Amino acid sequence: MRQRLCQVGLVILLACAKELPAQNTYVVVFGGGSFFRAERSFVLHDAAFQSEIRKGGRLGLRAASYITDHLAFEGGYSFGHHDLRLAEAPVSNHRTFDTVLHQFGAALLYNFGPFDNGLQPFVVVGLGLSRFSPTDQAKVRALSTKFLNGPAQLGASNLFGFGLGGGVEAKLSRRLGLRLDMRDHITGTPRLGLAQRSSGSGEAYYPIAGTIHDIEASIGVVFYLR
């Protein structure tokens, strides 16, 4: 249900954006890092496991247009590498699978002052899609060695979710600015193409569920276009 609501909300938000009058437009090129609150503990065939998504770097691009003096519509894309780490008791017995995260988002940004202010704190809330894609090397490793108790065929997880955050933007000149962001991307748990429960046919499954938080901190260069 949450996935469906986020999909519908994202489509509505994008459709509404086409009808909004744009005033001031800018592009942000940013880089930073993110860490996940996604730890899980579970038991599979009498073996105890722990899983986590490791922190990593992030690069991305955002573009926005102001529709009032304080409110802007923003769209963005970012990507980064994050290892999925599986540990079997004892915890020292672990293996990692490299995963590429692609994120697409649409959001509303609210500035606490007019657009022309030199120093501008803001908050942002929106919807998005997170795509967790295991690398070819990770897929080969999961098939040739083992994922949990045996080999598994990994695939991408596409998860709709929502996000919120805030930051501050400083105008350095008429065309250039600097921006600091902190955002929390909230989605379901990626299972990399595997079922949550056993189908009874002996195929690999990944018995985890719930909500994860991808907390991102970044710094970006702002280019004011008009």
N, C-alpha and C positions, 0 to 999 in steps of 0.2 A: 504493500500500500504506500509506504513512504517513497519508494522508487517511482511509482506512478505519479504521485502528487508532485514530486520534484520535476519529472519530465514535463507534465502539463504546465507547471509554473514557469519553467525555463522557456517553453515555447511562447507562452503569453507575454513574458517579459521582453523577449526578442521582437515579437510582433508589435508590441506597444512602442518600442524604441524607434521603429521606422516612422511612426506618426508624430514623434515629438520634435518640436522646433529646436535646432541646435544653435547655440550662441558661441561659446568658446570651446575649441577643440585642442586636445593635447595627446601626446604619445609618451609612454614611460617604458624605457628599457631598464630592466632590473635584474639583480642577482642577489643571492642570499643562501640561506640554509633552512632546512626544516627537520623537525623531529616528530616522532609519532607516539601517541598514547594508544598502543595497539597490542599490548602483551596479552597472551592467552595461555592458559594451562589446561591440558586435557589428557585423557587416558585412551589409548587405542590398543586393543588386543593385549591388555595387561601391561603395556609399556607406557610410562609417564613422559609427556612431552611438554615443552614450552616453545612458543613461537613469538617472534617480534619482528617489526619492520625497522631497520636501522636508519639512523639519521643520514642526511646527505645534502649535497648542494642543489641549487635551484636557479635556473635562468628563465627569463620570460619577457613578455611584451604585453602592455595594456594600452588601450586607446579609449578616450572618453570625450563626450560632448556635454556641456552644461545646458540644461533645459530651463533653469531659473538661475538667479544669482547665487544660490546655495546648493542646488541639487544637480547632479550629473548622472548620466547613464554610462556605465563602463563595461567593456568587454575585454577579455584577456586570455592568454595562453601561456603555459609554462611547462617545463619538463625537468626531470632530474633522475638520478640513479639512486636506488635504495635497495639494499640487500634484505631479502627475507631470510631470517635466521631461525633454524629449527634446532632445538637442543633436546636430546634424549638423555634421561637420567643414566649416569651422572651428567650434570650440566656441561662438563668439559667435553663431552661427546656431542659435537654440533656440526652442522653443515649449512652452507649459505647458498642462496640462489639469487643472482643479480636480476633486478627488476627495474624497468624504465617506467616512470610515472609521467603521463601526459594529462594535463589539466586544462579544461576549457570552462570559462565562467562568464556570467552576465550578472551585473550588480548595480545597485543604486548607491551613490556616494553623496554624503551630505557634509558640506563645509560649514564650520561654525561662523565664518565671516564671509564677506563678499569675495568673489573670484579674484579681484585685483589686490587683495591683501598680500603683503610681502611674506608673512608667516601664517600658514593656514593649517590648523588642526582639523581632522576629519574622521568620520566613521563610515563604515561600508557594510552592506548586507546584500547577499545575493544567492544565486543558485548555480550549480555547475555539474560537470561530468568529470570524473577521475577514471583514467584508464591505466590499470596496472598490467604491464606487458613483460613477461619473463623473456630474457634474452635467449638467443639461439643456444648459447653455451649452457644456460640454465636448463633449457628444455632437454638437451642431450644428457646432461648430468642426471636429471630426474628419471630419465628412461634407462640409462646405462648402469646407474648405481641403485640409489633408492631415494624416494622422497620422504616418506614416513617409514612404513614397514616394508615397502617394496617399490618397484618402479611405478612411475605415474606420467601420464601425458599432460603436460601443463599447457594452459592457454591464457588469454587475456581476460581480465575482469573489468567490466564497464559498470561503474557505480555512480548513480545520480545522488547528489547531496546538496547541502547548503553551507554557506560560510558567513562569517562575520569578522570584523576587525576594525582597525583604526590606524592612525598615523599622523604625520605632520609633513607639510610640504613648504619648502622655502623657495621663493622666486629670486634667482640670481641676476636675471636680466629680463628684457622683454620676451626673449625667445627661449630662455634656458632656466631650469630649476632643479632642485634636489629634493628627493622624497624618501622618507622612512616609513615602512609598513610593517604591521604585525597582523597576521590573519590566521584564523582557525577554520580549516576545511573539514567538514564533518560528513562522513559517508558510512556505508556499511562495511563489513570486513571483506577484503578481497580473498577469494579462495583459488584464484588462478585457474579457472576453468574446471575445478573439481567439485563434485557434489558434496553437500554437507553430511549426508547420511549414506550408509551402505545401500546399494541397490540389490544386494544378495547375489550378484553375478561375479563377485570377486574383483571388481574394478576398484581402483584406488579412490579414496574419498578423504575429505579434510574437515573434521568435525568441529569447526569453529563458527561463530556467528557474533552478532552484536554491532555496536557502533565504534568507530575509531575516530581519533582526532589527529589531523595533520597540521601542526602548528608551524607557521612559516614566518620568518623574519627576513626582511630584504631592504636593500638600498637601491634607489633608481635615479636615473637622469631623466628629467622631464623636458620634452620639446614642445613648446607652445606653437601651434600651427596657425591659430587665428584668435 
